[in-house]
Amino acid sequence: MENNTDHTEQNNCAPLSVQDVDVDFLPIVYEIIRSVERDLHDNSAKVRESQDCSQKVLELQKKFDAARAQILRLPGIDYNKQDQLKQFEILRTQLKLKRELLQKYRNNMCPF
């Protein structure tokens, strides 16, 4: 039992990729708008629809909270713009040097 909680805690702290972040809010927003636009004449139907709409808004809020938590787990999210640009330049310089080395080795190799 203890291993299961450790495993879920590791999943909650493990970094995610951008593709793993669940930001599919449009279906819920669409349902909320649809429920608000309905013109109901019966008071009991209005109350029920109002409760359904409130549930959908709460569901949307939970989805926002989950997305925020997932975004905080993305690698590099804690870097500011200057740090990101500096890291980008470092990686660009490394790529340039590695390309130059590859070109140098290609030119110096004997054809078989």
Biopython code that builds the backbone (N, CA, C, O; Angstrom):
import numpy as np
from Bio.PDB.StructureBuilder import StructureBuilder

atoms = [
    (1, "MET", "N", (0.823, -1.185, 0.000)),
    (1, "MET", "CA", (0.000, 0.000, 0.000)),
    (1, "MET", "C", (0.868, 1.248, 0.000)),
    (1, "MET", "O", (0.560, 2.234, -0.670)),
    (2, "GLU", "N", (1.954, 1.193, 0.759)),
    (2, "GLU", "CA", (2.842, 2.335, 0.845)),
    (2, "GLU", "C", (3.531, 2.596, -0.491)),
    (2, "GLU", "O", (3.789, 3.749, -0.838)),
    (3, "ASN", "N", (3.829, 1.542, -1.238)),
    (3, "ASN", "CA", (4.467, 1.692, -2.537)),
    (3, "ASN", "C", (3.564, 2.402, -3.530)),
    (3, "ASN", "O", (4.048, 3.156, -4.374)),
    (4, "ASN", "N", (2.247, 2.171, -3.443)),
    (4, "ASN", "CA", (1.318, 2.840, -4.350)),
    (4, "ASN", "C", (1.313, 4.344, -4.136)),
    (4, "ASN", "O", (1.276, 5.104, -5.104)),
    (5, "THR", "N", (1.351, 4.793, -2.867)),
    (5, "THR", "CA", (1.366, 6.227, -2.617)),
    (5, "THR", "C", (2.684, 6.828, -3.066)),
    (5, "THR", "O", (2.707, 7.946, -3.582)),
    (6, "ASP", "N", (3.788, 6.106, -2.879)),
    (6, "ASP", "CA", (5.068, 6.605, -3.355)),
    (6, "ASP", "C", (5.051, 6.741, -4.873)),
    (6, "ASP", "O", (5.583, 7.706, -5.422)),
    (7, "HIS", "N", (4.440, 5.774, -5.545)),
    (7, "HIS", "CA", (4.382, 5.793, -7.004)),
    (7, "HIS", "C", (3.542, 6.970, -7.508)),
    (7, "HIS", "O", (3.921, 7.631, -8.474)),
    (8, "THR", "N", (2.405, 7.235, -6.860)),
    (8, "THR", "CA", (1.568, 8.352, -7.295)),
    (8, "THR", "C", (2.238, 9.674, -6.981)),
    (8, "THR", "O", (2.103, 10.629, -7.747)),
    (9, "GLU", "N", (2.968, 9.752, -5.857)),
    (9, "GLU", "CA", (3.695, 10.981, -5.551)),
    (9, "GLU", "C", (4.786, 11.228, -6.572)),
    (9, "GLU", "O", (5.029, 12.375, -6.949)),
    (10, "GLN", "N", (5.455, 10.169, -7.030)),
    (10, "GLN", "CA", (6.478, 10.327, -8.049)),
    (10, "GLN", "C", (5.851, 10.795, -9.351)),
    (10, "GLN", "O", (6.435, 11.624, -10.048)),
    (11, "ASN", "N", (4.671, 10.278, -9.695)),
    (11, "ASN", "CA", (3.990, 10.711, -10.911)),
    (11, "ASN", "C", (3.591, 12.173, -10.818)),
    (11, "ASN", "O", (3.622, 12.886, -11.821)),
    (12, "ASN", "N", (3.215, 12.634, -9.623)),
    (12, "ASN", "CA", (2.816, 14.016, -9.458)),
    (12, "ASN", "C", (3.998, 14.966, -9.544)),
    (12, "ASN", "O", (3.820, 16.136, -9.886)),
    (13, "CYS", "N", (5.195, 14.495, -9.244)),
    (13, "CYS", "CA", (6.376, 15.345, -9.261)),
    (13, "CYS", "C", (7.206, 15.162, -10.528)),
    (13, "CYS", "O", (8.094, 15.969, -10.803)),
    (14, "ALA", "N", (6.934, 14.129, -11.290)),
    (14, "ALA", "CA", (7.724, 13.863, -12.496)),
    (14, "ALA", "C", (7.457, 14.931, -13.539)),
    (14, "ALA", "O", (6.322, 15.382, -13.693)),
    (15, "PRO", "N", (8.508, 15.345, -14.267)),
    (15, "PRO", "CA", (8.300, 16.341, -15.312)),
    (15, "PRO", "C", (7.426, 15.802, -16.440)),
    (15, "PRO", "O", (7.438, 14.609, -16.744)),
    (16, "LEU", "N", (6.682, 16.697, -17.042)),
    (16, "LEU", "CA", (5.797, 16.349, -18.152)),
    (16, "LEU", "C", (6.343, 16.949, -19.434)),
    (16, "LEU", "O", (7.200, 17.833, -19.412)),
    (17, "SER", "N", (5.836, 16.456, -20.544)),
    (17, "SER", "CA", (6.088, 17.134, -21.809)),
    (17, "SER", "C", (4.871, 17.986, -22.128)),
    (17, "SER", "O", (3.808, 17.806, -21.534)),
    (18, "VAL", "N", (5.022, 18.896, -23.046)),
    (18, "VAL", "CA", (3.917, 19.807, -23.396)),
    (18, "VAL", "C", (2.725, 19.022, -23.921)),
    (18, "VAL", "O", (1.581, 19.405, -23.677)),
    (19, "GLN", "N", (2.973, 17.927, -24.641)),
    (19, "GLN", "CA", (1.881, 17.131, -25.201)),
    (19, "GLN", "C", (1.059, 16.445, -24.113)),
    (19, "GLN", "O", (-0.100, 16.104, -24.348)),
    (20, "ASP", "N", (1.632, 16.237, -22.930)),
    (20, "ASP", "CA", (0.932, 15.551, -21.848)),
    (20, "ASP", "C", (0.000, 16.465, -21.056)),
    (20, "ASP", "O", (-0.840, 15.974, -20.303)),
    (21, "VAL", "N", (0.129, 17.771, -21.207)),
    (21, "VAL", "CA", (-0.694, 18.714, -20.453)),
    (21, "VAL", "C", (-2.100, 18.713, -21.036)),
    (21, "VAL", "O", (-2.288, 18.888, -22.240)),
    (22, "ASP", "N", (-3.085, 18.515, -20.164)),
    (22, "ASP", "CA", (-4.482, 18.436, -20.581)),
    (22, "ASP", "C", (-5.105, 19.832, -20.510)),
    (22, "ASP", "O", (-5.453, 20.312, -19.431)),
    (23, "VAL", "N", (-5.238, 20.474, -21.669)),
    (23, "VAL", "CA", (-5.814, 21.812, -21.738)),
    (23, "VAL", "C", (-7.031, 21.831, -22.655)),
    (23, "VAL", "O", (-7.258, 22.803, -23.375)),
    (24, "ASP", "N", (-7.799, 20.772, -22.628)),
    (24, "ASP", "CA", (-8.972, 20.656, -23.480)),
    (24, "ASP", "C", (-10.195, 21.220, -22.736)),
    (24, "ASP", "O", (-10.988, 20.474, -22.161)),
    (25, "PHE", "N", (-10.327, 22.556, -22.765)),
    (25, "PHE", "CA", (-11.382, 23.237, -22.037)),
    (25, "PHE", "C", (-12.619, 23.501, -22.888)),
    (25, "PHE", "O", (-13.706, 23.697, -22.345)),
    (26, "LEU", "N", (-12.478, 23.510, -24.179)),
    (26, "LEU", "CA", (-13.574, 23.932, -25.053)),
    (26, "LEU", "C", (-14.863, 23.127, -24.911)),
    (26, "LEU", "O", (-15.937, 23.728, -24.911)),
    (27, "PRO", "N", (-14.814, 21.798, -24.788)),
    (27, "PRO", "CA", (-16.091, 21.077, -24.622)),
    (27, "PRO", "C", (-16.875, 21.506, -23.382)),
    (27, "PRO", "O", (-18.100, 21.613, -23.422)),
    (28, "ILE", "N", (-16.165, 21.750, -22.287)),
    (28, "ILE", "CA", (-16.849, 22.170, -21.062)),
    (28, "ILE", "C", (-17.404, 23.585, -21.230)),
    (28, "ILE", "O", (-18.531, 23.862, -20.821)),
    (29, "VAL", "N", (-16.620, 24.473, -21.827)),
    (29, "VAL", "CA", (-17.083, 25.841, -22.063)),
    (29, "VAL", "C", (-18.306, 25.823, -22.971)),
    (29, "VAL", "O", (-19.265, 26.561, -22.741)),
    (30, "TYR", "N", (-18.274, 24.982, -24.000)),
    (30, "TYR", "CA", (-19.401, 24.868, -24.921)),
    (30, "TYR", "C", (-20.659, 24.410, -24.186)),
    (30, "TYR", "O", (-21.745, 24.945, -24.411)),
    (31, "GLU", "N", (-20.509, 23.420, -23.309)),
    (31, "GLU", "CA", (-21.663, 22.927, -22.539)),
    (31, "GLU", "C", (-22.231, 24.018, -21.624)),
    (31, "GLU", "O", (-23.447, 24.134, -21.471)),
    (32, "ILE", "N", (-21.351, 24.812, -21.020)),
    (32, "ILE", "CA", (-21.814, 25.897, -20.148)),
    (32, "ILE", "C", (-22.587, 26.926, -20.969)),
    (32, "ILE", "O", (-23.663, 27.366, -20.563)),
    (33, "ILE", "N", (-22.049, 27.304, -22.103)),
    (33, "ILE", "CA", (-22.725, 28.292, -22.951)),
    (33, "ILE", "C", (-24.065, 27.755, -23.433)),
    (33, "ILE", "O", (-25.065, 28.472, -23.436)),
    (34, "ARG", "N", (-24.080, 26.493, -23.839)),
    (34, "ARG", "CA", (-25.338, 25.885, -24.290)),
    (34, "ARG", "C", (-26.389, 25.872, -23.191)),
    (34, "ARG", "O", (-27.560, 26.149, -23.448)),
    (35, "SER", "N", (-25.986, 25.559, -21.988)),
    (35, "SER", "CA", (-26.955, 25.502, -20.895)),
    (35, "SER", "C", (-27.454, 26.894, -20.513)),
    (35, "SER", "O", (-28.594, 27.036, -20.070)),
    (36, "VAL", "N", (-26.632, 27.908, -20.675)),
    (36, "VAL", "CA", (-27.054, 29.270, -20.365)),
    (36, "VAL", "C", (-27.996, 29.791, -21.441)),
    (36, "VAL", "O", (-28.930, 30.533, -21.137)),
    (37, "GLU", "N", (-27.766, 29.416, -22.686)),
    (37, "GLU", "CA", (-28.578, 29.914, -23.794)),
    (37, "GLU", "C", (-29.964, 29.284, -23.871)),
    (37, "GLU", "O", (-30.842, 29.840, -24.530)),
    (38, "ARG", "N", (-30.186, 28.163, -23.233)),
    (38, "ARG", "CA", (-31.493, 27.497, -23.293)),
    (38, "ARG", "C", (-32.573, 28.382, -22.686)),
    (38, "ARG", "O", (-32.381, 28.987, -21.631)),
    (39, "ASP", "N", (-33.694, 28.444, -23.361)),
    (39, "ASP", "CA", (-34.830, 29.233, -22.880)),
    (39, "ASP", "C", (-35.872, 28.273, -22.319)),
    (39, "ASP", "O", (-36.667, 27.692, -23.056)),
    (40, "LEU", "N", (-35.848, 28.123, -21.005)),
    (40, "LEU", "CA", (-36.758, 27.186, -20.350)),
    (40, "LEU", "C", (-37.945, 27.945, -19.756)),
    (40, "LEU", "O", (-37.775, 29.001, -19.147)),
    (41, "HIS", "N", (-39.123, 27.408, -19.935)),
    (41, "HIS", "CA", (-40.322, 28.050, -19.432)),
    (41, "HIS", "C", (-40.741, 27.503, -18.072)),
    (41, "HIS", "O", (-41.398, 28.201, -17.299)),
    (42, "ASP", "N", (-40.373, 26.286, -17.780)),
    (42, "ASP", "CA", (-40.745, 25.644, -16.526)),
    (42, "ASP", "C", (-39.731, 26.034, -15.443)),
    (42, "ASP", "O", (-38.524, 25.923, -15.659)),
    (43, "ASN", "N", (-40.212, 26.489, -14.285)),
    (43, "ASN", "CA", (-39.330, 26.920, -13.203)),
    (43, "ASN", "C", (-38.478, 25.780, -12.660)),
    (43, "ASN", "O", (-37.304, 25.981, -12.349)),
    (44, "SER", "N", (-39.053, 24.584, -12.541)),
    (44, "SER", "CA", (-38.278, 23.447, -12.028)),
    (44, "SER", "C", (-37.170, 23.087, -13.013)),
    (44, "SER", "O", (-36.079, 22.692, -12.600)),
    (45, "ALA", "N", (-37.438, 23.217, -14.299)),
    (45, "ALA", "CA", (-36.403, 22.956, -15.302)),
    (45, "ALA", "C", (-35.307, 24.009, -15.223)),
    (45, "ALA", "O", (-34.130, 23.701, -15.412)),
    (46, "LYS", "N", (-35.692, 25.260, -14.941)),
    (46, "LYS", "CA", (-34.699, 26.328, -14.803)),
    (46, "LYS", "C", (-33.778, 26.067, -13.612)),
    (46, "LYS", "O", (-32.566, 26.263, -13.699)),
    (47, "VAL", "N", (-34.359, 25.626, -12.512)),
    (47, "VAL", "CA", (-33.562, 25.336, -11.315)),
    (47, "VAL", "C", (-32.601, 24.184, -11.591)),
    (47, "VAL", "O", (-31.423, 24.256, -11.241)),
    (48, "ARG", "N", (-33.105, 23.123, -12.218)),
    (48, "ARG", "CA", (-32.272, 21.969, -12.529)),
    (48, "ARG", "C", (-31.141, 22.361, -13.498)),
    (48, "ARG", "O", (-29.994, 21.946, -13.335)),
    (49, "GLU", "N", (-31.493, 23.161, -14.495)),
    (49, "GLU", "CA", (-30.495, 23.596, -15.472)),
    (49, "GLU", "C", (-29.456, 24.505, -14.817)),
    (49, "GLU", "O", (-28.275, 24.454, -15.160)),
    (50, "SER", "N", (-29.898, 25.332, -13.878)),
    (50, "SER", "CA", (-28.980, 26.193, -13.143)),
    (50, "SER", "C", (-27.999, 25.369, -12.314)),
    (50, "SER", "O", (-26.812, 25.687, -12.245)),
    (51, "GLN", "N", (-28.502, 24.310, -11.690)),
    (51, "GLN", "CA", (-27.632, 23.423, -10.919)),
    (51, "GLN", "C", (-26.643, 22.702, -11.831)),
    (51, "GLN", "O", (-25.472, 22.549, -11.486)),
    (52, "ASP", "N", (-27.117, 22.262, -12.994)),
    (52, "ASP", "CA", (-26.224, 21.605, -13.957)),
    (52, "ASP", "C", (-25.143, 22.565, -14.429)),
    (52, "ASP", "O", (-23.977, 22.192, -14.558)),
    (53, "CYS", "N", (-25.542, 23.797, -14.685)),
    (53, "CYS", "CA", (-24.585, 24.808, -15.130)),
    (53, "CYS", "C", (-23.543, 25.072, -14.037)),
    (53, "CYS", "O", (-22.355, 25.212, -14.328)),
    (54, "SER", "N", (-23.991, 25.139, -12.791)),
    (54, "SER", "CA", (-23.063, 25.342, -11.671)),
    (54, "SER", "C", (-22.080, 24.181, -11.570)),
    (54, "SER", "O", (-20.893, 24.389, -11.320)),
    (55, "GLN", "N", (-22.573, 22.959, -11.763)),
    (55, "GLN", "CA", (-21.692, 21.786, -11.743)),
    (55, "GLN", "C", (-20.644, 21.866, -12.856)),
    (55, "GLN", "O", (-19.477, 21.531, -12.651)),
    (56, "LYS", "N", (-21.077, 22.314, -14.032)),
    (56, "LYS", "CA", (-20.152, 22.418, -15.169)),
    (56, "LYS", "C", (-19.107, 23.499, -14.928)),
    (56, "LYS", "O", (-17.953, 23.346, -15.327)),
    (57, "VAL", "N", (-19.497, 24.574, -14.287)),
    (57, "VAL", "CA", (-18.541, 25.638, -13.959)),
    (57, "VAL", "C", (-17.522, 25.115, -12.947)),
    (57, "VAL", "O", (-16.328, 25.391, -13.070)),
    (58, "LEU", "N", (-17.988, 24.361, -11.949)),
    (58, "LEU", "CA", (-17.063, 23.755, -10.980)),
    (58, "LEU", "C", (-16.119, 22.765, -11.665)),
    (58, "LEU", "O", (-14.933, 22.701, -11.342)),
    (59, "GLU", "N", (-16.653, 22.002, -12.605)),
    (59, "GLU", "CA", (-15.831, 21.059, -13.366)),
    (59, "GLU", "C", (-14.766, 21.804, -14.166)),
    (59, "GLU", "O", (-13.618, 21.366, -14.240)),
    (60, "LEU", "N", (-15.151, 22.930, -14.763)),
    (60, "LEU", "CA", (-14.192, 23.739, -15.515)),
    (60, "LEU", "C", (-13.115, 24.298, -14.589)),
    (60, "LEU", "O", (-11.937, 24.324, -14.946)),
    (61, "GLN", "N", (-13.518, 24.742, -13.404)),
    (61, "GLN", "CA", (-12.549, 25.258, -12.438)),
    (61, "GLN", "C", (-11.555, 24.168, -12.027)),
    (61, "GLN", "O", (-10.358, 24.434, -11.915)),
    (62, "LYS", "N", (-12.040, 22.948, -11.801)),
    (62, "LYS", "CA", (-11.146, 21.834, -11.463)),
    (62, "LYS", "C", (-10.194, 21.546, -12.602)),
    (62, "LYS", "O", (-9.021, 21.247, -12.378)),
    (63, "LYS", "N", (-10.696, 21.635, -13.835)),
    (63, "LYS", "CA", (-9.857, 21.391, -15.009)),
    (63, "LYS", "C", (-8.764, 22.461, -15.116)),
    (63, "LYS", "O", (-7.621, 22.155, -15.456)),
    (64, "PHE", "N", (-9.127, 23.729, -14.820)),
    (64, "PHE", "CA", (-8.129, 24.805, -14.808)),
    (64, "PHE", "C", (-7.064, 24.543, -13.753)),
    (64, "PHE", "O", (-5.871, 24.699, -14.014)),
    (65, "ASP", "N", (-7.495, 24.146, -12.566)),
    (65, "ASP", "CA", (-6.552, 23.867, -11.482)),
    (65, "ASP", "C", (-5.611, 22.720, -11.851)),
    (65, "ASP", "O", (-4.409, 22.783, -11.589)),
    (66, "ALA", "N", (-6.166, 21.676, -12.459)),
    (66, "ALA", "CA", (-5.327, 20.546, -12.876)),
    (66, "ALA", "C", (-4.332, 20.980, -13.949)),
    (66, "ALA", "O", (-3.176, 20.556, -13.931)),
    (67, "ALA", "N", (-4.771, 21.816, -14.876)),
    (67, "ALA", "CA", (-3.871, 22.297, -15.932)),
    (67, "ALA", "C", (-2.763, 23.154, -15.335)),
    (67, "ALA", "O", (-1.610, 23.051, -15.755)),
    (68, "ARG", "N", (-3.098, 24.001, -14.355)),
    (68, "ARG", "CA", (-2.069, 24.816, -13.690)),
    (68, "ARG", "C", (-1.022, 23.918, -13.021)),
    (68, "ARG", "O", (0.180, 24.161, -13.133)),
    (69, "ALA", "N", (-1.491, 22.887, -12.330)),
    (69, "ALA", "CA", (-0.568, 21.970, -11.655)),
    (69, "ALA", "C", (0.310, 21.251, -12.667)),
    (69, "ALA", "O", (1.500, 21.054, -12.417)),
    (70, "GLN", "N", (-0.252, 20.855, -13.808)),
    (70, "GLN", "CA", (0.532, 20.180, -14.837)),
    (70, "GLN", "C", (1.545, 21.134, -15.460)),
    (70, "GLN", "O", (2.679, 20.741, -15.735)),
    (71, "ILE", "N", (1.151, 22.361, -15.682)),
    (71, "ILE", "CA", (2.066, 23.343, -16.285)),
    (71, "ILE", "C", (3.249, 23.604, -15.366)),
    (71, "ILE", "O", (4.371, 23.785, -15.839)),
    (72, "LEU", "N", (3.014, 23.625, -14.066)),
    (72, "LEU", "CA", (4.112, 23.831, -13.126)),
    (72, "LEU", "C", (5.118, 22.689, -13.145)),
    (72, "LEU", "O", (6.258, 22.862, -12.713)),
    (73, "ARG", "N", (4.709, 21.518, -13.643)),
    (73, "ARG", "CA", (5.612, 20.363, -13.730)),
    (73, "ARG", "C", (6.400, 20.327, -15.033)),
    (73, "ARG", "O", (7.250, 19.454, -15.212)),
    (74, "LEU", "N", (6.136, 21.258, -15.947)),
    (74, "LEU", "CA", (6.872, 21.279, -17.214)),
    (74, "LEU", "C", (8.326, 21.660, -16.955)),
    (74, "LEU", "O", (8.599, 22.546, -16.145)),
    (75, "PRO", "N", (9.254, 21.001, -17.630)),
    (75, "PRO", "CA", (10.663, 21.350, -17.437)),
    (75, "PRO", "C", (10.954, 22.739, -17.993)),
    (75, "PRO", "O", (10.499, 23.086, -19.083)),
    (76, "GLY", "N", (11.712, 23.529, -17.241)),
    (76, "GLY", "CA", (12.108, 24.853, -17.682)),
    (76, "GLY", "C", (11.116, 25.939, -17.376)),
    (76, "GLY", "O", (11.352, 27.096, -17.725)),
    (77, "ILE", "N", (10.004, 25.610, -16.730)),
    (77, "ILE", "CA", (8.984, 26.611, -16.443)),
    (77, "ILE", "C", (9.474, 27.615, -15.405)),
    (77, "ILE", "O", (8.953, 28.727, -15.324)),
    (78, "ASP", "N", (10.464, 27.233, -14.620)),
    (78, "ASP", "CA", (10.962, 28.117, -13.575)),
    (78, "ASP", "C", (11.997, 29.118, -14.090)),
    (78, "ASP", "O", (12.453, 29.968, -13.325)),
    (79, "TYR", "N", (12.379, 29.037, -15.368)),
    (79, "TYR", "CA", (13.326, 29.994, -15.944)),
    (79, "TYR", "C", (12.594, 31.238, -16.426)),
    (79, "TYR", "O", (11.498, 31.155, -16.981)),
    (80, "ASN", "N", (13.220, 32.400, -16.205)),
    (80, "ASN", "CA", (12.640, 33.618, -16.759)),
    (80, "ASN", "C", (13.111, 33.767, -18.208)),
    (80, "ASN", "O", (13.881, 32.945, -18.704)),
    (81, "LYS", "N", (12.652, 34.803, -18.870)),
    (81, "LYS", "CA", (12.936, 34.961, -20.297)),
    (81, "LYS", "C", (14.439, 35.107, -20.558)),
    (81, "LYS", "O", (14.957, 34.535, -21.518)),
    (82, "GLN", "N", (15.132, 35.858, -19.723)),
    (82, "GLN", "CA", (16.567, 36.047, -19.917)),
    (82, "GLN", "C", (17.320, 34.725, -19.781)),
    (82, "GLN", "O", (18.210, 34.427, -20.577)),
    (83, "ASP", "N", (16.961, 33.937, -18.774)),
    (83, "ASP", "CA", (17.601, 32.632, -18.590)),
    (83, "ASP", "C", (17.328, 31.710, -19.775)),
    (83, "ASP", "O", (18.215, 30.978, -20.214)),
    (84, "GLN", "N", (16.101, 31.748, -20.289)),
    (84, "GLN", "CA", (15.767, 30.916, -21.448)),
    (84, "GLN", "C", (16.573, 31.343, -22.670)),
    (84, "GLN", "O", (17.085, 30.497, -23.403)),
    (85, "LEU", "N", (16.688, 32.641, -22.891)),
    (85, "LEU", "CA", (17.468, 33.128, -24.034)),
    (85, "LEU", "C", (18.945, 32.782, -23.886)),
    (85, "LEU", "O", (19.602, 32.426, -24.864)),
    (86, "LYS", "N", (19.467, 32.885, -22.668)),
    (86, "LYS", "CA", (20.864, 32.524, -22.422)),
    (86, "LYS", "C", (21.093, 31.040, -22.695)),
    (86, "LYS", "O", (22.070, 30.671, -23.347)),
    (87, "GLN", "N", (20.196, 30.189, -22.198)),
    (87, "GLN", "CA", (20.298, 28.746, -22.432)),
    (87, "GLN", "C", (20.165, 28.434, -23.919)),
    (87, "GLN", "O", (20.865, 27.561, -24.432)),
    (88, "PHE", "N", (19.280, 29.133, -24.609)),
    (88, "PHE", "CA", (19.112, 28.949, -26.050)),
    (88, "PHE", "C", (20.399, 29.287, -26.797)),
    (88, "PHE", "O", (20.795, 28.559, -27.708)),
    (89, "GLU", "N", (21.040, 30.363, -26.428)),
    (89, "GLU", "CA", (22.305, 30.747, -27.077)),
    (89, "GLU", "C", (23.404, 29.727, -26.799)),
    (89, "GLU", "O", (24.203, 29.415, -27.682)),
    (90, "ILE", "N", (23.446, 29.216, -25.589)),
    (90, "ILE", "CA", (24.440, 28.188, -25.249)),
    (90, "ILE", "C", (24.224, 26.950, -26.114)),
    (90, "ILE", "O", (25.173, 26.402, -26.675)),
    (91, "LEU", "N", (22.970, 26.515, -26.218)),
    (91, "LEU", "CA", (22.662, 25.337, -27.033)),
    (91, "LEU", "C", (22.931, 25.598, -28.511)),
    (91, "LEU", "O", (23.396, 24.703, -29.217)),
    (92, "ARG", "N", (22.650, 26.791, -28.984)),
    (92, "ARG", "CA", (22.921, 27.144, -30.380)),
    (92, "ARG", "C", (24.423, 27.107, -30.669)),
    (92, "ARG", "O", (24.848, 26.633, -31.722)),
    (93, "THR", "N", (25.221, 27.612, -29.723)),
    (93, "THR", "CA", (26.685, 27.583, -29.881)),
    (93, "THR", "C", (27.189, 26.145, -29.899)),
    (93, "THR", "O", (28.048, 25.799, -30.709)),
    (94, "GLN", "N", (26.665, 25.314, -29.019)),
    (94, "GLN", "CA", (27.057, 23.898, -29.002)),
    (94, "GLN", "C", (26.707, 23.224, -30.322)),
    (94, "GLN", "O", (27.509, 22.458, -30.855)),
    (95, "LEU", "N", (25.541, 23.493, -30.846)),
    (95, "LEU", "CA", (25.126, 22.908, -32.118)),
    (95, "LEU", "C", (26.052, 23.345, -33.240)),
    (95, "LEU", "O", (26.440, 22.535, -34.082)),
    (96, "LYS", "N", (26.405, 24.613, -33.254)),
    (96, "LYS", "CA", (27.303, 25.136, -34.291)),
    (96, "LYS", "C", (28.673, 24.450, -34.216)),
    (96, "LYS", "O", (29.233, 24.062, -35.241)),
    (97, "LEU", "N", (29.203, 24.305, -33.008)),
    (97, "LEU", "CA", (30.505, 23.646, -32.843)),
    (97, "LEU", "C", (30.448, 22.180, -33.263)),
    (97, "LEU", "O", (31.377, 21.680, -33.896)),
    (98, "LYS", "N", (29.380, 21.502, -32.920)),
    (98, "LYS", "CA", (29.252, 20.087, -33.291)),
    (98, "LYS", "C", (29.098, 19.931, -34.794)),
    (98, "LYS", "O", (29.629, 18.984, -35.373)),
    (99, "ARG", "N", (28.389, 20.834, -35.429)),
    (99, "ARG", "CA", (28.277, 20.781, -36.890)),
    (99, "ARG", "C", (29.628, 21.017, -37.559)),
    (99, "ARG", "O", (29.974, 20.359, -38.540)),
    (100, "GLU", "N", (30.385, 21.965, -37.010)),
    (100, "GLU", "CA", (31.716, 22.229, -37.559)),
    (100, "GLU", "C", (32.622, 21.015, -37.406)),
    (100, "GLU", "O", (33.381, 20.678, -38.315)),
    (101, "LEU", "N", (32.538, 20.361, -36.249)),
    (101, "LEU", "CA", (33.341, 19.152, -36.041)),
    (101, "LEU", "C", (32.936, 18.050, -37.005)),
    (101, "LEU", "O", (33.797, 17.387, -37.583)),
    (102, "LEU", "N", (31.656, 17.849, -37.183)),
    (102, "LEU", "CA", (31.196, 16.836, -38.129)),
    (102, "LEU", "C", (31.680, 17.136, -39.542)),
    (102, "LEU", "O", (32.117, 16.236, -40.259)),
    (103, "GLN", "N", (31.599, 18.389, -39.933)),
    (103, "GLN", "CA", (32.062, 18.773, -41.271)),
    (103, "GLN", "C", (33.563, 18.548, -41.402)),
    (103, "GLN", "O", (34.041, 18.093, -42.441)),
    (104, "LYS", "N", (34.299, 18.867, -40.352)),
    (104, "LYS", "CA", (35.744, 18.667, -40.357)),
    (104, "LYS", "C", (36.078, 17.183, -40.511)),
    (104, "LYS", "O", (36.946, 16.828, -41.308)),
    (105, "TYR", "N", (35.403, 16.315, -39.761)),
    (105, "TYR", "CA", (35.660, 14.881, -39.839)),
    (105, "TYR", "C", (35.229, 14.309, -41.180)),
    (105, "TYR", "O", (35.876, 13.396, -41.693)),
    (106, "ARG", "N", (34.175, 14.814, -41.744)),
    (106, "ARG", "CA", (33.734, 14.353, -43.060)),
    (106, "ARG", "C", (34.756, 14.694, -44.136)),
    (106, "ARG", "O", (35.029, 13.891, -45.028)),
    (107, "ASN", "N", (35.314, 15.889, -44.039)),
    (107, "ASN", "CA", (36.298, 16.328, -45.037)),
    (107, "ASN", "C", (37.614, 15.576, -44.891)),
    (107, "ASN", "O", (38.300, 15.348, -45.888)),
    (108, "ASN", "N", (37.983, 15.183, -43.668)),
    (108, "ASN", "CA", (39.260, 14.523, -43.415)),
    (108, "ASN", "C", (39.202, 13.001, -43.548)),
    (108, "ASN", "O", (40.239, 12.338, -43.519)),
    (109, "MET", "N", (37.998, 12.442, -43.692)),
    (109, "MET", "CA", (37.898, 10.988, -43.787)),
    (109, "MET", "C", (38.293, 10.514, -45.168)),
    (109, "MET", "O", (38.038, 11.174, -46.175)),
    (110, "CYS", "N", (38.920, 9.354, -45.188)),
    (110, "CYS", "CA", (39.276, 8.730, -46.465)),
    (110, "CYS", "C", (38.068, 7.955, -46.991)),
    (110, "CYS", "O", (37.424, 7.226, -46.236)),
    (111, "PRO", "N", (37.764, 8.106, -48.250)),
    (111, "PRO", "CA", (36.662, 7.313, -48.804)),
    (111, "PRO", "C", (37.045, 5.840, -48.922)),
    (111, "PRO", "O", (38.183, 5.523, -49.270)),
    (112, "PHE", "N", (36.148, 4.977, -48.650)),
    (112, "PHE", "CA", (36.428, 3.538, -48.714)),
    (112, "PHE", "C", (36.098, 3.004, -50.046)),
    (112, "PHE", "O", (36.267, 1.809, -50.291)),
]
sb = StructureBuilder()
sb.init_structure("model")
sb.init_model(0)
sb.init_chain("A")
sb.init_seg("    ")
for serial, (resi, resn, name, xyz) in enumerate(atoms, 1):
    if name == "N":
        sb.init_residue(resn, " ", resi, " ")
    sb.init_atom(name, np.array(xyz, "f"), 0.0, 1.0, " ", f" {name:<3s}", serial, name[0])
structure = sb.get_structure()
